């Protein structure tokens, strides 16, 4: 097999996905491929409007449902192993992910925002970190290593009956709020709105808001159980 002749999709299928799976990631439950996570910027010209290019990640790896951990960008083998890093970092900033990987099938470049001493390094295909490795690094970075704090942030995410998932910015808001609760923050304002573009109307909208309502209920119960309500709130 001559790597230079492989397409980017071949590189993913034959080299990157097997490396991720070998590291202990459940491909069916923890890894999504070719993920469109934005709908594209709205462009208005007079009375006509259209959308720009949607942003798509080659891979997003999740520690648990709706708790993303890393983004992985792939390139064909004619390009350098770190060729997709600038794009991957842009996506990671949008998704607020600390771990970024790029690969051309030879190895990985690992960009680790939690490590000030060595932010970026090249690692072999066999050295891709496991889910627990990345999660442990993240917990340490966020000061969430205490067992009680871990118990809160590792709580299973509510899943709607219709299989709807929150948009990335909604998941970010909820996840950061739960982390704030775990770290003992007692005053939290969580505001989440949805678009009014037709896609969230009807049954889909009800399912999505049902998911968010389940999350709000969880946050309310956590606050009540910790005695965080007061007359000044």
C-alpha positions as protocol buffer text, in pm:
chain_id: "A"
residue {
  index: 1
  type: UNK
  ca { x: 0 y: 0 z: 0 }
}
residue {
  index: 2
  type: UNK
  ca { x: 157 y: 325 z: -116 }
}
residue {
  index: 3
  type: UNK
  ca { x: 34 y: 601 z: 116 }
}
residue {
  index: 4
  type: UNK
  ca { x: 93 y: 876 z: -140 }
}
residue {
  index: 5
  type: UNK
  ca { x: -175 y: 722 z: -362 }
}
residue {
  index: 6
  type: UNK
  ca { x: -440 y: 717 z: -92 }
}
residue {
  index: 7
  type: UNK
  ca { x: -714 y: 977 z: -70 }
}
residue {
  index: 8
  type: UNK
  ca { x: -782 y: 1164 z: 253 }
}
residue {
  index: 9
  type: UNK
  ca { x: -1080 y: 934 z: 317 }
}
residue {
  index: 10
  type: UNK
  ca { x: -856 y: 629 z: 262 }
}
residue {
  index: 11
  type: UNK
  ca { x: -608 y: 770 z: 516 }
}
residue {
  index: 12
  type: UNK
  ca { x: -892 y: 801 z: 767 }
}
residue {
  index: 13
  type: UNK
  ca { x: -1033 y: 454 z: 707 }
}
residue {
  index: 14
  type: UNK
  ca { x: -709 y: 258 z: 683 }
}
residue {
  index: 15
  type: UNK
  ca { x: -481 y: 441 z: 926 }
}
residue {
  index: 16
  type: UNK
  ca { x: -637 y: 706 z: 1152 }
}
residue {
  index: 17
  type: UNK
  ca { x: -956 y: 527 z: 1259 }
}
residue {
  index: 18
  type: UNK
  ca { x: -769 y: 203 z: 1346 }
}
residue {
  index: 19
  type: UNK
  ca { x: -518 y: 405 z: 1553 }
}
residue {
  index: 20
  type: UNK
  ca { x: -797 y: 576 z: 1746 }
}
residue {
  index: 21
  type: UNK
  ca { x: -977 y: 247 z: 1805 }
}
residue {
  index: 22
  type: UNK
  ca { x: -656 y: 76 z: 1917 }
}
residue {
  index: 23
  type: UNK
  ca { x: -615 y: 349 z: 2182 }
}
residue {
  index: 24
  type: UNK
  ca { x: -940 y: 236 z: 2343 }
}
residue {
  index: 25
  type: UNK
  ca { x: -1200 y: 464 z: 2186 }
}
residue {
  index: 26
  type: UNK
  ca { x: -1538 y: 311 z: 2103 }
}
residue {
  index: 27
  type: UNK
  ca { x: -1579 y: 413 z: 1740 }
}
residue {
  index: 28
  type: UNK
  ca { x: -1956 y: 368 z: 1744 }
}
residue {
  index: 29
  type: UNK
  ca { x: -2024 y: 552 z: 2070 }
}
residue {
  index: 30
  type: UNK
  ca { x: -1734 y: 794 z: 2124 }
}
residue {
  index: 31
  type: UNK
  ca { x: -1623 y: 903 z: 1777 }
}
residue {
  index: 32
  type: UNK
  ca { x: -1810 y: 1093 z: 1507 }
}
residue {
  index: 33
  type: UNK
  ca { x: -1668 y: 1141 z: 1158 }
}
residue {
  index: 34
  type: UNK
  ca { x: -1726 y: 1422 z: 909 }
}
residue {
  index: 35
  type: UNK
  ca { x: -1922 y: 1630 z: 1160 }
}
residue {
  index: 36
  type: UNK
  ca { x: -2093 y: 1948 z: 1038 }
}
residue {
  index: 37
  type: UNK
  ca { x: -2120 y: 2162 z: 1350 }
}
residue {
  index: 38
  type: UNK
  ca { x: -2223 y: 2500 z: 1205 }
}
residue {
  index: 39
  type: UNK
  ca { x: -2480 y: 2588 z: 939 }
}
residue {
  index: 40
  type: UNK
  ca { x: -2265 y: 2852 z: 776 }
}
residue {
  index: 41
  type: UNK
  ca { x: -2266 y: 3229 z: 812 }
}
residue {
  index: 42
  type: UNK
  ca { x: -2576 y: 3405 z: 680 }
}
residue {
  index: 43
  type: UNK
  ca { x: -2488 y: 3631 z: 385 }
}
residue {
  index: 44
  type: UNK
  ca { x: -2740 y: 3901 z: 294 }
}
residue {
  index: 45
  type: UNK
  ca { x: -2740 y: 4087 z: -37 }
}
residue {
  index: 46
  type: UNK
  ca { x: -3039 y: 4316 z: -66 }
}
residue {
  index: 47
  type: UNK
  ca { x: -3352 y: 4103 z: -33 }
}
residue {
  index: 48
  type: UNK
  ca { x: -3162 y: 3781 z: -101 }
}
residue {
  index: 49
  type: UNK
  ca { x: -2982 y: 3580 z: 164 }
}
residue {
  index: 50
  type: UNK
  ca { x: -2777 y: 3265 z: 152 }
}
residue {
  index: 51
  type: UNK
  ca { x: -2545 y: 3073 z: 380 }
}
residue {
  index: 52
  type: UNK
  ca { x: -2169 y: 3044 z: 364 }
}
residue {
  index: 53
  type: UNK
  ca { x: -1971 y: 2723 z: 386 }
}
residue {
  index: 54
  type: UNK
  ca { x: -2056 y: 2498 z: 680 }
}
residue {
  index: 55
  type: UNK
  ca { x: -1772 y: 2402 z: 913 }
}
residue {
  index: 56
  type: UNK
  ca { x: -1693 y: 2032 z: 916 }
}
residue {
  index: 57
  type: UNK
  ca { x: -1454 y: 1839 z: 1141 }
}
residue {
  index: 58
  type: UNK
  ca { x: -1307 y: 1513 z: 1018 }
}
residue {
  index: 59
  type: UNK
  ca { x: -1341 y: 1362 z: 1365 }
}
residue {
  index: 60
  type: UNK
  ca { x: -1476 y: 1468 z: 1703 }
}
residue {
  index: 61
  type: UNK
  ca { x: -1395 y: 1234 z: 1992 }
}
residue {
  index: 62
  type: UNK
  ca { x: -1624 y: 1231 z: 2297 }
}
residue {
  index: 63
  type: UNK
  ca { x: -1544 y: 1116 z: 2648 }
}
residue {
  index: 64
  type: UNK
  ca { x: -1917 y: 1065 z: 2703 }
}
residue {
  index: 65
  type: UNK
  ca { x: -2236 y: 1161 z: 2526 }
}
residue {
  index: 66
  type: UNK
  ca { x: -2229 y: 1537 z: 2452 }
}
residue {
  index: 67
  type: UNK
  ca { x: -1897 y: 1581 z: 2635 }
}
residue {
  index: 68
  type: UNK
  ca { x: -1649 y: 1634 z: 2349 }
}
residue {
  index: 69
  type: UNK
  ca { x: -1282 y: 1581 z: 2422 }
}
residue {
  index: 70
  type: UNK
  ca { x: -1077 y: 1622 z: 2105 }
}
residue {
  index: 71
  type: UNK
  ca { x: -1086 y: 1718 z: 1741 }
}
residue {
  index: 72
  type: UNK
  ca { x: -886 y: 1533 z: 1476 }
}
residue {
  index: 73
  type: UNK
  ca { x: -817 y: 1668 z: 1129 }
}
residue {
  index: 74
  type: UNK
  ca { x: -693 y: 1444 z: 850 }
}
residue {
  index: 75
  type: UNK
  ca { x: -497 y: 1520 z: 535 }
}
residue {
  index: 76
  type: UNK
  ca { x: -376 y: 1298 z: 253 }
}
residue {
  index: 77
  type: UNK
  ca { x: -19 y: 1171 z: 269 }
}
residue {
  index: 78
  type: UNK
  ca { x: 108 y: 1419 z: 13 }
}
residue {
  index: 79
  type: UNK
  ca { x: 76 y: 1685 z: 281 }
}
residue {
  index: 80
  type: UNK
  ca { x: 276 y: 1729 z: 601 }
}
residue {
  index: 81
  type: UNK
  ca { x: 150 y: 1562 z: 916 }
}
residue {
  index: 82
  type: UNK
  ca { x: 63 y: 1898 z: 1072 }
}
residue {
  index: 83
  type: UNK
  ca { x: -86 y: 2054 z: 759 }
}
residue {
  index: 84
  type: UNK
  ca { x: -437 y: 2073 z: 902 }
}
residue {
  index: 85
  type: UNK
  ca { x: -342 y: 2226 z: 1238 }
}
residue {
  index: 86
  type: UNK
  ca { x: -448 y: 2586 z: 1171 }
}
residue {
  index: 87
  type: UNK
  ca { x: -795 y: 2474 z: 1061 }
}
residue {
  index: 88
  type: UNK
  ca { x: -820 y: 2227 z: 1350 }
}
residue {
  index: 89
  type: UNK
  ca { x: -728 y: 2496 z: 1604 }
}
residue {
  index: 90
  type: UNK
  ca { x: -996 y: 2726 z: 1462 }
}
residue {
  index: 91
  type: UNK
  ca { x: -1254 y: 2450 z: 1503 }
}
residue {
  index: 92
  type: UNK
  ca { x: -1127 y: 2365 z: 1852 }
}
residue {
  index: 93
  type: UNK
  ca { x: -1170 y: 2730 z: 1957 }
}
residue {
  index: 94
  type: UNK
  ca { x: -1529 y: 2727 z: 1834 }
}
residue {
  index: 95
  type: UNK
  ca { x: -1606 y: 2398 z: 2006 }
}
residue {
  index: 96
  type: UNK
  ca { x: -1395 y: 2493 z: 2310 }
}
residue {
  index: 97
  type: UNK
  ca { x: -1187 y: 2174 z: 2299 }
}
residue {
  index: 98
  type: UNK
  ca { x: -840 y: 2158 z: 2460 }
}
residue {
  index: 99
  type: UNK
  ca { x: -702 y: 1866 z: 2259 }
}
residue {
  index: 100
  type: UNK
  ca { x: -630 y: 1890 z: 1887 }
}
residue {
  index: 101
  type: UNK
  ca { x: -476 y: 1632 z: 1655 }
}
residue {
  index: 102
  type: UNK
  ca { x: -377 y: 1630 z: 1289 }
}
residue {
  index: 103
  type: UNK
  ca { x: -254 y: 1339 z: 1082 }
}
residue {
  index: 104
  type: UNK
  ca { x: -155 y: 1244 z: 728 }
}
residue {
  index: 105
  type: UNK
  ca { x: -138 y: 873 z: 812 }
}
residue {
  index: 106
  type: UNK
  ca { x: 230 y: 873 z: 914 }
}
residue {
  index: 107
  type: UNK
  ca { x: 183 y: 999 z: 1271 }
}
residue {
  index: 108
  type: UNK
  ca { x: -12 y: 1258 z: 1471 }
}
residue {
  index: 109
  type: UNK
  ca { x: 69 y: 1613 z: 1573 }
}
residue {
  index: 110
  type: UNK
  ca { x: -82 y: 1657 z: 1919 }
}
residue {
  index: 111
  type: UNK
  ca { x: -167 y: 2013 z: 2030 }
}
residue {
  index: 112
  type: UNK
  ca { x: -239 y: 2011 z: 2404 }
}
residue {
  index: 113
  type: UNK
  ca { x: -376 y: 2336 z: 2544 }
}
residue {
  index: 114
  type: UNK
  ca { x: -354 y: 2196 z: 2898 }
}
residue {
  index: 115
  type: UNK
  ca { x: 26 y: 2161 z: 2883 }
}
residue {
  index: 116
  type: UNK
  ca { x: 216 y: 2491 z: 2892 }
}
residue {
  index: 117
  type: UNK
  ca { x: 553 y: 2314 z: 2893 }
}
residue {
  index: 118
  type: UNK
  ca { x: 494 y: 2121 z: 2571 }
}
residue {
  index: 119
  type: UNK
  ca { x: 195 y: 2252 z: 2384 }
}
residue {
  index: 120
  type: UNK
  ca { x: 262 y: 2065 z: 2061 }
}
residue {
  index: 121
  type: UNK
  ca { x: 447 y: 1745 z: 1976 }
}
residue {
  index: 122
  type: UNK
  ca { x: 450 y: 1468 z: 1719 }
}
residue {
  index: 123
  type: UNK
  ca { x: 342 y: 1122 z: 1835 }
}
residue {
  index: 124
  type: UNK
  ca { x: 327 y: 788 z: 1656 }
}
residue {
  index: 125
  type: UNK
  ca { x: 2 y: 631 z: 1538 }
}
residue {
  index: 126
  type: UNK
  ca { x: 37 y: 379 z: 1821 }
}
residue {
  index: 127
  type: UNK
  ca { x: 65 y: 656 z: 2083 }
}
residue {
  index: 128
  type: UNK
  ca { x: -277 y: 815 z: 2041 }
}
residue {
  index: 129
  type: UNK
  ca { x: -408 y: 878 z: 2395 }
}
residue {
  index: 130
  type: UNK
  ca { x: -698 y: 681 z: 2542 }
}
residue {
  index: 131
  type: UNK
  ca { x: -1027 y: 843 z: 2649 }
}
residue {
  index: 132
  type: UNK
  ca { x: -928 y: 818 z: 3016 }
}
residue {
  index: 133
  type: UNK
  ca { x: -587 y: 976 z: 2949 }
}
residue {
  index: 134
  type: UNK
  ca { x: -739 y: 1284 z: 2787 }
}
residue {
  index: 135
  type: UNK
  ca { x: -1016 y: 1308 z: 3043 }
}
residue {
  index: 136
  type: UNK
  ca { x: -767 y: 1291 z: 3332 }
}
residue {
  index: 137
  type: UNK
  ca { x: -562 y: 1569 z: 3175 }
}
residue {
  index: 138
  type: UNK
  ca { x: -877 y: 1777 z: 3130 }
}
residue {
  index: 139
  type: UNK
  ca { x: -992 y: 1727 z: 3490 }
}
residue {
  index: 140
  type: UNK
  ca { x: -650 y: 1830 z: 3620 }
}
residue {
  index: 141
  type: UNK
  ca { x: -649 y: 2136 z: 3394 }
}
residue {
  index: 142
  type: UNK
  ca { x: -993 y: 2241 z: 3519 }
}
residue {
  index: 143
  type: UNK
  ca { x: -929 y: 2157 z: 3886 }
}
residue {
  index: 144
  type: UNK
  ca { x: -1192 y: 1884 z: 3885 }
}
residue {
  index: 145
  type: UNK
  ca { x: -987 y: 1588 z: 4009 }
}
residue {
  index: 146
  type: UNK
  ca { x: -1163 y: 1560 z: 4346 }
}
residue {
  index: 147
  type: UNK
  ca { x: -1395 y: 1251 z: 4349 }
}
residue {
  index: 148
  type: UNK
  ca { x: -1701 y: 1459 z: 4440 }
}
residue {
  index: 149
  type: UNK
  ca { x: -1635 y: 1703 z: 4159 }
}
residue {
  index: 150
  type: UNK
  ca { x: -1578 y: 1419 z: 3913 }
}
residue {
  index: 151
  type: UNK
  ca { x: -1909 y: 1265 z: 4015 }
}
residue {
  index: 152
  type: UNK
  ca { x: -2089 y: 1583 z: 3913 }
}
residue {
  index: 153
  type: UNK
  ca { x: -1917 y: 1646 z: 3579 }
}
residue {
  index: 154
  type: UNK
  ca { x: -1931 y: 1279 z: 3478 }
}
residue {
  index: 155
  type: UNK
  ca { x: -2307 y: 1263 z: 3526 }
}
residue {
  index: 156
  type: UNK
  ca { x: -2477 y: 1110 z: 3222 }
}
residue {
  index: 157
  type: UNK
  ca { x: -2616 y: 1370 z: 2983 }
}
residue {
  index: 158
  type: UNK
  ca { x: -2995 y: 1370 z: 2935 }
}
residue {
  index: 159
  type: UNK
  ca { x: -3098 y: 1214 z: 2605 }
}
residue {
  index: 160
  type: UNK
  ca { x: -3425 y: 1309 z: 2436 }
}
residue {
  index: 161
  type: UNK
  ca { x: -3662 y: 1035 z: 2323 }
}
residue {
  index: 162
  type: UNK
  ca { x: -3635 y: 1157 z: 1967 }
}
residue {
  index: 163
  type: UNK
  ca { x: -3256 y: 1139 z: 1966 }
}
residue {
  index: 164
  type: UNK
  ca { x: -3212 y: 1515 z: 1931 }
}
residue {
  index: 165
  type: UNK
  ca { x: -2885 y: 1666 z: 2048 }
}
residue {
  index: 166
  type: UNK
  ca { x: -2817 y: 2024 z: 2161 }
}
residue {
  index: 167
  type: UNK
  ca { x: -2622 y: 2250 z: 1930 }
}
residue {
  index: 168
  type: UNK
  ca { x: -2254 y: 2278 z: 2012 }
}
residue {
  index: 169
  type: UNK
  ca { x: -2291 y: 2617 z: 2184 }
}
residue {
  index: 170
  type: UNK
  ca { x: -2578 y: 2487 z: 2396 }
}
residue {
  index: 171
  type: UNK
  ca { x: -2375 y: 2182 z: 2504 }
}
residue {
  index: 172
  type: UNK
  ca { x: -2080 y: 2413 z: 2583 }
}
residue {
  index: 173
  type: UNK
  ca { x: -2300 y: 2632 z: 2801 }
}
residue {
  index: 174
  type: UNK
  ca { x: -2447 y: 2340 z: 2992 }
}
residue {
  index: 175
  type: UNK
  ca { x: -2111 y: 2163 z: 3036 }
}
residue {
  index: 176
  type: UNK
  ca { x: -1942 y: 2479 z: 3165 }
}
residue {
  index: 177
  type: UNK
  ca { x: -2230 y: 2540 z: 3402 }
}
residue {
  index: 178
  type: UNK
  ca { x: -2202 y: 2190 z: 3546 }
}
residue {
  index: 179
  type: UNK
  ca { x: -1826 y: 2241 z: 3586 }
}
residue {
  index: 180
  type: UNK
  ca { x: -1894 y: 2566 z: 3773 }
}
residue {
  index: 181
  type: UNK
  ca { x: -2132 y: 2379 z: 4005 }
}
residue {
  index: 182
  type: UNK
  ca { x: -1868 y: 2111 z: 4063 }
}
residue {
  index: 183
  type: UNK
  ca { x: -1616 y: 2381 z: 4156 }
}
residue {
  index: 184
  type: UNK
  ca { x: -1852 y: 2526 z: 4414 }
}
residue {
  index: 185
  type: UNK
  ca { x: -1971 y: 2833 z: 4226 }
}
residue {
  index: 186
  type: UNK
  ca { x: -2303 y: 2930 z: 4384 }
}
residue {
  index: 187
  type: UNK
  ca { x: -2426 y: 3206 z: 4154 }
}
residue {
  index: 188
  type: UNK
  ca { x: -2470 y: 3098 z: 3794 }
}
residue {
  index: 189
  type: UNK
  ca { x: -2664 y: 3256 z: 3509 }
}
residue {
  index: 190
  type: UNK
  ca { x: -2737 y: 3018 z: 3224 }
}
residue {
  index: 191
  type: UNK
  ca { x: -2912 y: 3164 z: 2919 }
}
residue {
  index: 192
  type: UNK
  ca { x: -2967 y: 2949 z: 2614 }
}
residue {
  index: 193
  type: UNK
  ca { x: -3168 y: 3059 z: 2312 }
}
residue {
  index: 194
  type: UNK
  ca { x: -3241 y: 2883 z: 1988 }
}
residue {
  index: 195
  type: UNK
  ca { x: -3264 y: 3003 z: 1632 }
}
residue {
  index: 196
  type: UNK
  ca { x: -3597 y: 3094 z: 1482 }
}
residue {
  index: 197
  type: UNK
  ca { x: -3522 y: 2975 z: 1131 }
}
residue {
  index: 198
  type: UNK
  ca { x: -3777 y: 2700 z: 1096 }
}
residue {
  index: 199
  type: UNK
  ca { x: -3546 y: 2410 z: 1179 }
}
residue {
  index: 200
  type: UNK
  ca { x: -3639 y: 2404 z: 1545 }
}
residue {
  index: 201
  type: UNK
  ca { x: -4013 y: 2440 z: 1507 }
}
residue {
  index: 202
  type: UNK
  ca { x: -4265 y: 2166 z: 1566 }
}
residue {
  index: 203
  type: UNK
  ca { x: -4160 y: 1827 z: 1696 }
}
residue {
  index: 204
  type: UNK
  ca { x: -3786 y: 1888 z: 1662 }
}
residue {
  index: 205
  type: UNK
  ca { x: -3809 y: 2204 z: 1870 }
}
residue {
  index: 206
  type: UNK
  ca { x: -4009 y: 2028 z: 2141 }
}
residue {
  index: 207
  type: UNK
  ca { x: -3753 y: 1748 z: 2160 }
}
residue {
  index: 208
  type: UNK
  ca { x: -3462 y: 1987 z: 2179 }
}
residue {
  index: 209
  type: UNK
  ca { x: -3620 y: 2203 z: 2443 }
}
residue {
  index: 210
  type: UNK
  ca { x: -3717 y: 1888 z: 2630 }
}
residue {
  index: 211
  type: UNK
  ca { x: -3350 y: 1793 z: 2639 }
}
residue {
  index: 212
  type: UNK
  ca { x: -3249 y: 2134 z: 2767 }
}
residue {
  index: 213
  type: UNK
  ca { x: -3531 y: 2133 z: 3023 }
}
residue {
  index: 214
  type: UNK
  ca { x: -3400 y: 1799 z: 3157 }
}
residue {
  index: 215
  type: UNK
  ca { x: -3060 y: 1965 z: 3196 }
}
residue {
  index: 216
  type: UNK
  ca { x: -3208 y: 2266 z: 3375 }
}
residue {
  index: 217
  type: UNK
  ca { x: -3391 y: 2028 z: 3610 }
}
residue {
  index: 218
  type: UNK
  ca { x: -3064 y: 1852 z: 3687 }
}
residue {
  index: 219
  type: UNK
  ca { x: -2895 y: 2184 z: 3763 }
}
residue {
  index: 220
  type: UNK
  ca { x: -3187 y: 2288 z: 3986 }
}
residue {
  index: 221
  type: UNK
  ca { x: -3172 y: 1964 z: 4184 }
}
residue {
  index: 222
  type: UNK
  ca { x: -2795 y: 1992 z: 4225 }
}
residue {
  index: 223
  type: UNK
  ca { x: -2829 y: 2348 z: 4355 }
}
residue {
  index: 224
  type: UNK
  ca { x: -3109 y: 2250 z: 4593 }
}
residue {
  index: 225
  type: UNK
  ca { x: -2919 y: 1947 z: 4725 }
}
residue {
  index: 226
  type: UNK
  ca { x: -2615 y: 2164 z: 4799 }
}
residue {
  index: 227
  type: UNK
  ca { x: -2824 y: 2428 z: 4976 }
}
residue {
  index: 228
  type: UNK
  ca { x: -2724 y: 2700 z: 4731 }
}
residue {
  index: 229
  type: UNK
  ca { x: -3057 y: 2881 z: 4720 }
}
residue {
  index: 230
  type: UNK
  ca { x: -3093 y: 3199 z: 4921 }
}
residue {
  index: 231
  type: UNK
  ca { x: -3330 y: 3494 z: 4935 }
}
residue {
  index: 232
  type: UNK
  ca { x: -3075 y: 3710 z: 4752 }
}
residue {
  index: 233
  type: UNK
  ca { x: -3070 y: 3491 z: 4440 }
}
